[in-house]
């Protein structure tokens, strides 16, 4: 898919990797063997005692990898994150990569695996893309334990007076399953409880996942879990997980999962893969535990945020960095000729034909992302992830557009060439970081009213004219403001395929409003989920799901995963 052709698939390349014992990887980081909790020979968790012991060390430099608005043509953000991490190590900068854990939903739905690609992957790829160390299962089980406690409380007399019509805590499943978006539970007679409407979200949209990724330690985890809002009484008094004594057992289920997972790249460089909230319906970043720990272990830390910069990067800045006190030193925006041609109006089946004018038109999308990221006070470099069909004229069009907006651009071939294909990008990143140009600032202050926070994101990041909502939604904003949640940041749940809430509007649309359909309070995660347009918190499978092509071959190997 880059300038050097290869017949091998990602999974074939991963199988041929010279994977070292995880103990050898940890030795490079000066992590003692007794600080590891091994899961086989190639992956391990790092225990809390060691993490606590390094907190007074100076922190390394933080680099965020984000992207233009995604298209079916692909951008390669995770692949670029891994390639950049390897390349920084290649030029003598001790670096760790921090990524999210893949959800089984996309793996068996649309996009396949999420461990990078080509010669820029984290391994063991198959383990990471499937059950890994069981973190996502722990999150789902902890979430559903609270769901069970809610209905059990109602069944046994409902001492708290929960109004079954106002229970807001749904259930979760780590698969795409549209049939479970809206359900009725407790059918089958009085022995099964009180029937009520319910529904499922995908596990990575769970507030438990958001809490898991924002918690700084076990104590903070339990405190946040206790604050989860599960519903209201008839007179609108809130009921929390602490009222059901849910935080303790939920913390027990999450205790081991909260330790970061240490793995390696194909070039045997260290990587944390931990936590996995989506960016279109959650905050789209790996765990604070992993990122903060990596910053104490390496000179450079490369992390990514989900989907385009309007979603992932904005939430990385305004939620993760705000909550964890992180200050990024540089940002890489990944772009491809193919994706920019789609933003310029080219159909997917015509992307192989040179079309410089379409690339130039599509660069309006890139330009808005560059402007937005620079608005946070962080310097930007554009990584052009080159495919074999890209022409020099098309690459030059991206270079010129990037330069016009004050960003360097670098051609990368890490998919085919590994770290060598991202070495120039790594050098550019080091120059940006060492220039000291970063002057990070948040998009809005804590004390800005909630409605104005949502409007600020929509107008300044998405390019909208304004936000709109029905009166009942406006009333929700007002009630949450008055209830003491006004200092929370907003987590916009919106389509990833457009700056707007309409996935069909490509490029850099203008003259639109963002309609807010729903507001959800995540009191434990400490943000307000603002649901825009038709975004779903439980995805469905496509007409031909990726699962149709995943199987075990005669040699006992997995095929079709990626």
ABEGO torsion letter per residue (X at the ends): XBABBBABBAAAAAAABBBBBAAAAAAAAGBBAAABBBBEAABBBBBAAAAAAAAABBBBBBBBBBBBBBBAAEAGAAAAAAAAAAAAAAAGBBBBBBBBBBBAAAAABAAEBBAEBEABBBOBAAAAABAEAGAAAAAAAAAAAAAAAAAAAAAAGGAAGBBAAABABBBBBBBBBAAAABBBBGBGEAAAEBBBBBEBBBAAABAAAAAAAABABAAAAAAAAAABBAEBBAAGBBBBAAAAGAAAAAAAAAAAAABBBBBBBAAGBBBBBBEABBAAABAGBBBAAAAAAAAAABABBBBBBBEBAAAAAAAAAAAAAAAAGBBBABBBBBBBAAAAAAAAGBBAAAAABBBAAAAAAAAAAAAAAAAAAAAAGBBBBBBBBBBAABBAAAAAAAAAAAAAAGBBBBBBAAAAAEAAAAAAAAAAAAAAAAAGABBBBBABBAABBAAAAAAAAAAAAAGBABBBBBAAAAAAAAAAAAAGAAABBBBBBBBAABABABAABBEBBBGBBBBBABBBBBAAAGBBBBBBEABBABBBBBABBAAAABBBBAAGBBBGAX
